[in-house]
Amino acid sequence: MSLSEELIARARAIAPMVADAAYETDRNRRLSDAVIDACCDAELMQILVPKVYGGHELDYATMAGVVYEFGRFCTSTAWVISFYIGHNYLHSLWPKGFQDEVFADRPYALTPGTIAPNFRLKPVDGGYIANGLSQWNSGSSRADWFLNSGLIMDGDAVRGVVAFMVPAGEVDIIDNWDMAGMRGTSSGDAALSDVFVPHHRTVPVEDLLNGCTPGSKLHAKPIYSLPVLPFVLGETMPVMAGAYRGAADAFKRLTEDRHSTFTAAKVQNRQTAQMRIGHGQAGADIAQTLLKDYIAFIDNTDPDDMRKLEARAKARARVGMVADYVYQGINQLMLGAGGGAHRSTSPLQRFLRDMNVLRVHGFLDTETATENLGRVELGLEPNCPL
């Protein structure tokens, strides 16, 4: 068994714990420490960390395989673990000084955060002073560092945009995550007040978008030279494919156990129920095929080819349409699942709520993503950074 297969098998072994905790994860608005610790102990967080820092230096396929195992049982858990693994990959793109710092004690860190430019940075000797507040910090209930992005200000003028890392102890974590879906992701707000950020903890966002980061020069493996947006989109793909599989399997189990309210006849004998089971299983197969296609795109595409604007626009549109496809498929299952499937203890309603929130995520919104691709196809400037 290869190391990749071994790590996916470890995730599969943790998955029953994820399933058992799913209701409480949703209700408590965060992953349990037991689940996070199990993933850390299984050495999942360092899948994409370079070997020089004690990581496995594997591929996106391994990461996707691990996250998919969790996505079948809890969308929130899959989302947070995917971001923890993916942000360790981002650590590997930062200057060597930061990599030496973040990987000094162990080959991974738990790092929530976003690269949306929510902060204002004032240049000072050796770095910047950061102020501001960011939203959507998935996994913020358990953090070593925070990923942020901000505008370098010269008075009222913007001089540039940089992504930066800040130790969790210097961040005011605001416990205000209360959403209709993805409730277990603890994606609360984070505030910085006059926090000093040294230069070695920063990377220009343009370099991240183009795959020309300091890490791309330090580490020879092509994955460290990828434009960051297709990879970040890839963090979501196994979450969504796993959710469709989980919903399809949950609907099948529910149908096998259900009896009609008025006649007590077994629901599984209805043609419509049989069709929905078939639709759900085939739909989940298609989602898994789309995931495999995206794995091949990330792991096999030459970074130079991925730097082309059209390739990145297509990736974003593709992933956005997958989000809508998975939501529509799960919604069709819910229409035939009966009122009991809407109880808070039902995994089906969690999958539906979670996907309803994900499909309007800033990166996954289909309308924005397809408009962007249309503009690029027409030779117009993109409507958002790629």
Secondary structure as GFF3:
##gff-version 3
##sequence-region A 1 386
A	DSSP	alpha_helix	3	28	.	.	.	ID=ss1
A	DSSP	alpha_helix	33	41	.	.	.	ID=ss2
A	DSSP	three_ten_helix	51	53	.	.	.	ID=ss3
A	DSSP	alpha_helix	60	71	.	.	.	ID=ss4
A	DSSP	alpha_helix	75	91	.	.	.	ID=ss5
A	DSSP	alpha_helix	96	102	.	.	.	ID=ss6
A	DSSP	beta_strand	119	124	.	.	.	ID=ss7
A	DSSP	beta_strand	127	134	.	.	.	ID=ss8
A	DSSP	beta_strand	145	154	.	.	.	ID=ss9
A	DSSP	beta_strand	157	167	.	.	.	ID=ss10
A	DSSP	three_ten_helix	168	170	.	.	.	ID=ss11
A	DSSP	beta_strand	172	174	.	.	.	ID=ss12
A	DSSP	three_ten_helix	183	185	.	.	.	ID=ss13
A	DSSP	beta_strand	189	198	.	.	.	ID=ss14
A	DSSP	three_ten_helix	199	201	.	.	.	ID=ss15
A	DSSP	beta_strand	202	204	.	.	.	ID=ss16
A	DSSP	alpha_helix	205	210	.	.	.	ID=ss17
A	DSSP	alpha_helix	214	218	.	.	.	ID=ss18
A	DSSP	three_ten_helix	222	225	.	.	.	ID=ss19
A	DSSP	alpha_helix	228	257	.	.	.	ID=ss20
A	DSSP	three_ten_helix	267	269	.	.	.	ID=ss21
A	DSSP	alpha_helix	271	300	.	.	.	ID=ss22
A	DSSP	alpha_helix	303	306	.	.	.	ID=ss23
A	DSSP	alpha_helix	309	335	.	.	.	ID=ss24
A	DSSP	three_ten_helix	339	342	.	.	.	ID=ss25
A	DSSP	alpha_helix	347	358	.	.	.	ID=ss26
A	DSSP	alpha_helix	366	377	.	.	.	ID=ss27
###
